[in-house]
């Protein structure tokens, strides 16, 4: 999608200049440095000129890069104004909500029920998908809000914080961390080398949670051996529950009942790894108060934290 790619490029360039280097920017963006370098280089190749002066320290925009960023900012502002004007013309009587697929199964039913208890005359148009796809819908005005995890990469997106939740590692019987029959959830710091000797089920790069895990793996100097790569967190969790590998999952993906002869659950300390759940909306949409009202009326923070208590 053209709009998404140009918006993403603008965000990446701003972050690179602010951070002073591609490596520092990649850490801020929760993406790998090679991916960020390739993304910018490919755009430069398509444009036919350099956007970054890589010989300078700190790194800076070239003269063409300065002009290009200004043009992108103007285009972005014009697009946002257009979407804002169109929304004013529309008679929107319901909320269009996107929920990350990993949350939708457990979170959507009680959330929608609580909303309708308060607003029986209103409707929520509910869309589920992966974080990056829903982010596109939010940026282009096709949904009003998105229940998702941090980080958020676009300056056009605002959010209300909801809660911070722990992350768990599901381990199968081939892992050195496994003890057959153990149903107790242990809290165990993630430290190499034991966590290097694990077959991991990983997620597609479009997953914001996977980007966070990539940074975490780098910090812990773990190179995960991937045996499966899947699209959704819940799919990864189900594979792990069946003893087909190990995977990290947020708290809301845990099952209360699992086969302890195939899988153990290990809780990662919050100071090592956690997820921050937010409700995101476009900066220019005027949806901030409505989103905050939804969070408060449905007691969404408590709902998420109560889904599983170990």
BELRA-V605122 format. One record per helix or strand of 3 or more residues. SS is the DSSP state (H for helix, E for strand). FROM is the first residue (numbers start at 1). LEN is the number of residues. If there is no record, write none. Layout:
# BELRA-V605122
ss	from	len
SS	FROM	LEN
SS	FROM	LEN
This chain:
# BELRA-V605122
ss	from	len
H	2	18
H	22	8
H	33	15
H	63	27
E	95	6
H	101	18
E	124	6
H	131	9
E	145	5
E	157	16
H	194	3
E	199	5
H	208	12
E	225	6
H	233	9
E	246	5
H	251	3
E	263	6
E	274	9
H	288	10
H	300	7
